[in-house]
Amino acid sequence: MGKYLLKPFLLTTGVCLLLTFSGCKDDYDDPTAMDEEEVMEQPTPLPYDDQLTEKVAVPTAVIGNDFDPVTTALINRLNLIANEIGDDVKAVIIDGALIPSLTNAQKNEIQAVFDRGGSIILSEANQQTAYDFSKNLGEEPSFNAEDESGNDHFCDVYVFNNHNDEYIVQDIHAKIEGVAISDDDVESGEITSGPVNILDDLTPYQYGLRADKLAIWINRNSEPHKTKARSDINGISSAQVVAIDYYPTFYDHDKAKNLSGSYTVVYMITSLYSFAQDADYYAVHQEVIGSNQAMHLGNWKDGDNYCYGFYLGVLINDNCLLTNENTVPNSARIQTTSPATTENARQESVSLGFSIGGDVGMDSSGPSAGISAGINYSESYNVTIPDVSIANQCKSDDSHLNATWEYDVAAPSPKTNFWGYIKGFNNAPSVSINTIDIHNTWLWVVNNPSGKYKMECKNTIMYEYIYGWNNTFSIGWVPVTKGYNYYRDIVLNPPKRTRD
């Protein structure tokens, strides 16, 4: 994270300019002065009203009438609202508070929707209630029963179906662990952290953006299971898919108030068991898709400082394999991590491949128990991510099984006037102010496995702004970086370890 620990550039850094002048100058020719039109604040005005960009195309039943704003925006997107849960219904939205009072008839109707591959959408459900309800339907939830946060609900919206797909929308008003690298920390490199509120009141437009993503997910995942073409084993094994929505911002800055990016972190986990080796194989593909447009304000002036922001500064994806007792599994290791460390990458090359001979047990919740001919697993991707440095920090030893990558985006460069003084900043790299899409893949192998394992996920998303100044004989600039650590435990579906 070196570029986030920059000292203010002084005369000796080589990038600052020593300026000397000869002759007489009029007062109005002050070279440090700046024309008003040279640095203009460039906010992108956001609509206030919900734009209803996406619609839910599948017939949907609704149980309840007192929903949170995100679910309300989702209901406003329903093209076909079913008056009863008939055979044509492919999604059911349920007020989480009403789950304990559902009738047996309603439970049977919801069960039928689940069994035929439809989506079950729980709004603001208590974690224990969501766990019990989904488990009773036949889902293997990716979270444990207890609610360690103490909140009355663990997320705003939880969506699941019978083919291992889950979608979780972050609790908008929850306190998240904020992290910061400020100008006070640049010399020591210290990163501070502590709980902060992420967002206050949002507009209908902002709630609608969250509902748009839900609508897309429901349309794609409310049909009977179809093979996911990720490798040649997918005709007989279904990957566990967990998608989590996050909305990071630059906290404690007036200009970023109630602005946020929009990120979806998707985990696709294929669970396999080698009978010959007595070993579990967990092939994991993590994709992070982030939209940064709503955070980008461009240039503005703050007193004598010239400022530019907000843009994505750093992403850190840290995933650790643990037992349910929070210990590293014995005789476990990481294999085949990708991508590799790359400075100033223009393209991210990601691949994962391995073979298992003999009898293989599949994900126990999938459509098939196993095969006897062995399997070959292979996937590869090339993704364009210019101006991003990748650090592969994966660890595999007795105390760590971390699949960890850090992505650092290049900082914007200053604009200077004829005299060499800062007059603003050029645009940050496109991936930091528009859309970024990254992929990480790895393989965990656990010898002599037993029970279930979990993946402790920590995803750090940090925004940045940069400010610069002019002195009589020098210029300088420094970035300030703030964001959030997002934590989520995902319980992995174990493969079938016994022969029929």
GIUR-V638284 format. One record per residue. PHI is phi in whole degrees, 0 to 359 (999 if undefined). BURIAL is + if it has 24 or more other C-alpha atoms within 12 Angstrom, else -. Layout:
PHI:BURIAL ; PHI:BURIAL
This chain:
999:+ ; 301:- ; 289:+ ; 268:+ ; 241:+ ; 294:+ ; 281:+ ; 304:+ ; 290:+ ; 251:- ; 302:- ; 275:- ; 283:- ; 93:- ; 252:- ; 264:+ ; 249:+ ; 270:- ; 247:- ; 235:- ; 226:- ; 233:- ; 83:- ; 260:- ; 232:- ; 286:- ; 301:- ; 284:- ; 263:- ; 303:- ; 292:+ ; 277:+ ; 288:+ ; 222:+ ; 293:- ; 300:- ; 279:- ; 286:- ; 237:+ ; 245:- ; 296:+ ; 236:- ; 293:- ; 269:- ; 295:- ; 262:- ; 298:- ; 264:- ; 278:- ; 297:+ ; 275:- ; 52:+ ; 293:+ ; 251:+ ; 236:+ ; 273:+ ; 272:+ ; 272:+ ; 301:+ ; 227:+ ; 259:+ ; 234:+ ; 245:+ ; 119:- ; 214:- ; 235:- ; 247:+ ; 291:+ ; 299:+ ; 293:+ ; 294:+ ; 300:+ ; 296:+ ; 295:+ ; 298:+ ; 295:+ ; 263:+ ; 285:+ ; 283:- ; 230:- ; 264:+ ; 277:- ; 285:- ; 216:- ; 272:+ ; 267:- ; 291:- ; 271:+ ; 287:+ ; 241:+ ; 205:+ ; 227:+ ; 259:+ ; 231:+ ; 294:+ ; 303:+ ; 291:+ ; 267:+ ; 303:+ ; 297:- ; 259:- ; 297:- ; 282:- ; 299:- ; 296:- ; 296:- ; 298:+ ; 294:- ; 294:+ ; 295:+ ; 302:+ ; 296:+ ; 297:+ ; 299:+ ; 296:+ ; 266:+ ; 93:+ ; 283:+ ; 266:+ ; 251:+ ; 243:+ ; 256:+ ; 259:+ ; 51:+ ; 277:+ ; 298:+ ; 299:+ ; 297:+ ; 296:+ ; 298:+ ; 297:+ ; 297:- ; 294:+ ; 293:+ ; 296:- ; 295:- ; 284:+ ; 117:+ ; 282:+ ; 257:+ ; 297:+ ; 275:+ ; 233:+ ; 277:+ ; 289:- ; 287:- ; 257:- ; 289:- ; 285:- ; 80:- ; 286:- ; 283:- ; 214:+ ; 265:+ ; 200:+ ; 284:+ ; 219:+ ; 233:+ ; 242:+ ; 211:+ ; 215:+ ; 266:+ ; 239:+ ; 70:+ ; 255:+ ; 227:+ ; 226:+ ; 236:+ ; 260:+ ; 308:+ ; 294:+ ; 299:+ ; 260:+ ; 285:+ ; 279:+ ; 247:+ ; 287:+ ; 277:+ ; 231:+ ; 214:+ ; 235:+ ; 259:+ ; 295:+ ; 283:- ; 255:- ; 295:+ ; 281:- ; 276:- ; 79:- ; 290:- ; 251:+ ; 263:- ; 209:- ; 171:- ; 289:- ; 220:+ ; 287:+ ; 276:+ ; 218:+ ; 260:- ; 277:- ; 257:+ ; 273:- ; 304:+ ; 298:+ ; 290:+ ; 297:+ ; 296:+ ; 299:+ ; 293:+ ; 292:+ ; 301:+ ; 293:+ ; 297:+ ; 300:+ ; 299:- ; 299:+ ; 297:+ ; 299:+ ; 277:+ ; 234:+ ; 243:+ ; 240:+ ; 305:- ; 305:+ ; 238:- ; 299:- ; 269:- ; 280:- ; 251:+ ; 194:+ ; 284:- ; 268:+ ; 284:+ ; 292:- ; 233:+ ; 223:+ ; 255:+ ; 290:+ ; 283:+ ; 240:+ ; 233:+ ; 245:+ ; 230:+ ; 267:+ ; 228:+ ; 228:+ ; 284:+ ; 213:+ ; 257:+ ; 282:+ ; 61:- ; 225:- ; 303:- ; 289:+ ; 261:+ ; 303:- ; 63:+ ; 267:+ ; 201:+ ; 280:+ ; 225:+ ; 236:+ ; 238:+ ; 255:+ ; 245:+ ; 249:+ ; 242:+ ; 241:+ ; 254:+ ; 255:+ ; 225:+ ; 228:+ ; 265:+ ; 292:+ ; 293:- ; 264:- ; 50:+ ; 215:+ ; 274:+ ; 242:+ ; 241:+ ; 270:+ ; 241:+ ; 237:+ ; 254:+ ; 240:+ ; 240:+ ; 245:+ ; 235:+ ; 249:+ ; 250:+ ; 302:+ ; 290:+ ; 272:+ ; 278:+ ; 255:+ ; 87:+ ; 265:+ ; 207:+ ; 249:+ ; 232:- ; 63:- ; 269:- ; 267:+ ; 255:+ ; 241:+ ; 213:+ ; 176:+ ; 260:+ ; 220:+ ; 295:+ ; 258:+ ; 206:+ ; 237:+ ; 231:+ ; 247:+ ; 233:+ ; 231:+ ; 236:+ ; 270:+ ; 222:+ ; 281:+ ; 291:- ; 267:- ; 64:- ; 243:- ; 286:+ ; 300:+ ; 294:- ; 57:- ; 252:+ ; 205:+ ; 259:+ ; 231:+ ; 54:+ ; 272:+ ; 203:+ ; 275:+ ; 276:+ ; 298:+ ; 215:+ ; 274:- ; 49:- ; 293:+ ; 256:- ; 217:+ ; 259:+ ; 257:+ ; 232:+ ; 208:+ ; 211:+ ; 209:+ ; 195:+ ; 229:+ ; 231:+ ; 268:- ; 76:- ; 288:+ ; 229:+ ; 268:+ ; 262:+ ; 310:+ ; 296:+ ; 263:+ ; 278:+ ; 282:+ ; 218:- ; 282:+ ; 173:+ ; 223:+ ; 244:- ; 258:- ; 78:- ; 220:+ ; 239:- ; 244:+ ; 205:+ ; 208:+ ; 207:- ; 215:- ; 233:- ; 237:+ ; 278:- ; 220:+ ; 295:+ ; 66:+ ; 233:+ ; 259:+ ; 249:+ ; 240:+ ; 277:+ ; 244:+ ; 295:+ ; 232:+ ; 216:+ ; 208:- ; 295:- ; 245:- ; 220:+ ; 227:+ ; 262:+ ; 261:+ ; 228:+ ; 226:+ ; 239:+ ; 244:+ ; 251:+ ; 265:+ ; 299:+ ; 280:+ ; 290:+ ; 262:+ ; 285:+ ; 270:+ ; 232:+ ; 271:- ; 304:- ; 273:+ ; 90:+ ; 271:+ ; 294:+ ; 236:+ ; 147:+ ; 224:+ ; 290:+ ; 298:+ ; 292:+ ; 307:+ ; 304:+ ; 295:+ ; 269:+ ; 239:+ ; 237:+ ; 251:+ ; 239:+ ; 221:+ ; 235:+ ; 226:+ ; 233:+ ; 227:+ ; 199:+ ; 232:+ ; 260:+ ; 239:+ ; 242:+ ; 279:- ; 50:- ; 285:+ ; 204:- ; 64:- ; 253:+ ; 243:+ ; 229:+ ; 252:+ ; 271:+ ; 254:+ ; 230:+ ; 245:+ ; 254:+ ; 235:+ ; 232:+ ; 264:+ ; 214:+ ; 227:+ ; 234:+ ; 231:+ ; 228:+ ; 215:+ ; 240:+ ; 254:+ ; 301:- ; 240:- ; 199:+ ; 232:+ ; 203:+ ; 205:+ ; 207:+ ; 272:+ ; 236:+ ; 234:+ ; 216:+ ; 187:+ ; 218:+ ; 264:+ ; 251:+ ; 250:+ ; 202:+ ; 268:+ ; 242:+ ; 282:+ ; 276:+ ; 291:+ ; 284:+ ; 283:+ ; 286:+ ; 252:+ ; 235:- ; 276:- ; 291:-
